[in-house]
């Protein structure tokens, strides 16, 4: 939808704002806010998390401070922003009292509508300007202090207009979020169907009329009577380990050498682009090249990702495994069938039973454990028919997921652009809420 512009504009002399409506006031951020510096304990003020969705009760995944007495006080109505560039976009108006990490900046709005602030200071345009005022040694640890932040020029409309803009954005973003939610639910349903389909045919076969019997195995349950129970050690040719090698943050460009990151198989599909370029002086230390026809298995990761695997369908020259990855080769079975089997609950429950680790966030799988896993195997010819069926079925599902993901990204881009346009005065939304 096209929204009208204001009748008259003037230059703000600020690149991030551009031209602004003539009746909007240009003032430094520090004019509208007071920094709240009070230090409190998280036993007196409940810990909060500063996220891209706003200020919420502390997430279970949040890193806990070693000094619970050194927290910043937050009162309802305060605006909180994470000062580090690796948390870009994490900010919002708090609807409750609490405490946040000292890396966050807490602002008390002064003579400015909090609901307008929530959209203005979370807009992509402001976030980029905010981090432009930052400083640091490396890009991913860049941070912005309030002493710099308060100098950022804001364009602020009259108070009643602030309320109108906030009301408009609340309404429109709610609509957009609802549409995004429907697409996300569609993706979740498609992925559930994908997993259910894989599990059904990899454990029961393609013939719905096949004779099924109790396997007598706690991991497998019922299985076709002509299938055979095997341990992975019976079909594994080798489990080769990679090497810990220092690399750069960027992926390798041919003909440079690259070492794979654990994320290369996190999605259950091999992603060769998830690698880091090997430093020249480290090139002699690489080992275990990526080979076609093998599975790459993540041997150490979070509980949800340890054991994740991807199939290497073709040659990928100059790529090597890290020490957290295995290259698994097989004999007497189709490796693609084994890969599909690693995407089923039958495999994941065995991973969960055998993974070990002293940290809840980092679990490991041993070669001995992997070799002991139990699998029900059909004849190789049937394995290939199952794989062919799944490749066709999953390709269709993946295409639908990709389309829904594209729609979500488009809606998010529109949402972001709409917010920036409204809070900087590029569009006039006053009549839309009249």
Rosetta blueprint (number, residue, H / E / L):
1 X L
2 X L
3 X L
4 X L
5 X L
6 X L
7 X L
8 X L
9 X E
10 X E
11 X E
12 X L
13 X L
14 X L
15 X L
16 X L
17 X L
18 X L
19 X E
20 X E
21 X E
22 X L
23 X L
24 X L
25 X E
26 X E
27 X E
28 X E
29 X H
30 X H
31 X H
32 X H
33 X E
34 X E
35 X E
36 X L
37 X L
38 X L
39 X E
40 X E
41 X L
42 X L
43 X L
44 X L
45 X L
46 X L
47 X E
48 X E
49 X E
50 X E
51 X E
52 X L
53 X L
54 X E
55 X E
56 X E
57 X E
58 X L
59 X L
60 X L
61 X L
62 X L
63 X L
64 X L
65 X L
66 X L
67 X L
68 X L
69 X L
70 X L
71 X E
72 X E
73 X E
74 X E
75 X L
76 X L
77 X L
78 X L
79 X E
80 X E
81 X E
82 X E
83 X L
84 X E
85 X H
86 X H
87 X H
88 X L
89 X L
90 X L
91 X E
92 X E
93 X E
94 X L
95 X L
96 X L
97 X L
98 X E
99 X E
100 X E
101 X L
102 X L
103 X L
104 X E
105 X E
106 X E
107 X E
108 X E
109 X E
110 X L
111 X L
112 X L
113 X L
114 X H
115 X H
116 X H
117 X H
118 X H
119 X H
120 X H
121 X L
122 X L
123 X L
124 X H
125 X H
126 X H
127 X H
128 X H
129 X H
130 X H
131 X H
132 X H
133 X L
134 X L
135 X E
136 X L
137 X L
138 X L
139 X H
140 X H
141 X H
142 X L
143 X E
144 X L
145 X L
146 X H
147 X H
148 X H
149 X H
150 X L
151 X L
152 X L
153 X E
154 X E
155 X E
156 X E
157 X L
158 X L
159 X H
160 X H
161 X H
162 X H
163 X H
164 X H
165 X H
166 X H
167 X H
168 X H
169 X H
170 X H
171 X H
172 X H
173 X H
174 X H
175 X H
176 X H
177 X H
178 X H
179 X H
180 X H
181 X H
182 X H
183 X H
184 X H
185 X H
186 X H
187 X H
188 X H
189 X H
190 X H
191 X H
192 X H
193 X H
194 X H
195 X H
196 X H
197 X H
198 X H
199 X H
200 X H
201 X H
202 X H
203 X H
204 X H
205 X L
206 X L
207 X L
208 X L
209 X L
210 X L
211 X L
212 X E
213 X E
214 X E
215 X L
216 X L
217 X L
218 X L
219 X L
220 X L
221 X L
222 X E
223 X E
224 X E
225 X L
226 X L
227 X L
228 X E
229 X E
230 X E
231 X E
232 X H
233 X H
234 X H
235 X L
236 X E
237 X E
238 X E
239 X E
240 X E
241 X E
242 X L
243 X L
244 X L
245 X L
246 X L
247 X E
248 X L
249 X L
250 X L
251 X L
252 X L
253 X L
254 X L
255 X L
256 X L
257 X L
258 X E
259 X E
260 X E
261 X L
262 X H
263 X H
264 X H
265 X H
266 X L
267 X L
268 X L
269 X L
270 X L
271 X L
272 X L
273 X L
274 X L
275 X E
276 X E
277 X E
278 X E
279 X L
280 X H
281 X H
282 X H
283 X H
284 X H
285 X H
286 X L
287 X L
288 X L
289 X E
290 X L
291 X L
292 X L
293 X L
294 X L
295 X E
296 X E
297 X E
298 X E
299 X L
300 X E
301 X E
302 X L
303 X L
304 X L
305 X L
306 X L
307 X L
308 X L
309 X E
310 X E
311 X E
312 X L
313 X L
314 X L
315 X L
316 X L
317 X L
318 X L
319 X E
320 X E
321 X L
322 X L
323 X L
324 X L
325 X E
326 X E
327 X E
328 X E
329 X E
330 X E
331 X L
332 X L
333 X L
334 X L
335 X H
336 X H
337 X H
338 X H
339 X H
340 X H
341 X H
342 X L
343 X L
344 X L
345 X H
346 X H
347 X H
348 X H
349 X H
350 X H
351 X H
352 X H
353 X H
354 X H
355 X L
356 X E
357 X E
358 X E
359 X E
360 X L
361 X L
362 X E
363 X E
364 X E
365 X L
366 X L
367 X H
368 X H
369 X H
370 X H
371 X H
372 X H
373 X L
374 X E
375 X E
376 X E
377 X E
378 X L
379 X L
380 X H
381 X H
382 X H
383 X H
384 X H
385 X H
386 X H
387 X H
388 X H
389 X H
390 X H
391 X H
392 X H
393 X H
394 X H
395 X H
396 X H
397 X H
398 X H
399 X H
400 X H
401 X H
402 X H
403 X H
404 X H
405 X H
406 X H
407 X H
408 X H
409 X H
410 X H
411 X H
412 X H
413 X H
414 X H
415 X H
416 X H
417 X H
418 X H
419 X H
420 X H
421 X H
422 X H
423 X H
424 X L
425 X L
426 X L
427 X L
428 X L
429 X L
430 X H
431 X H
432 X H
433 X H
434 X L
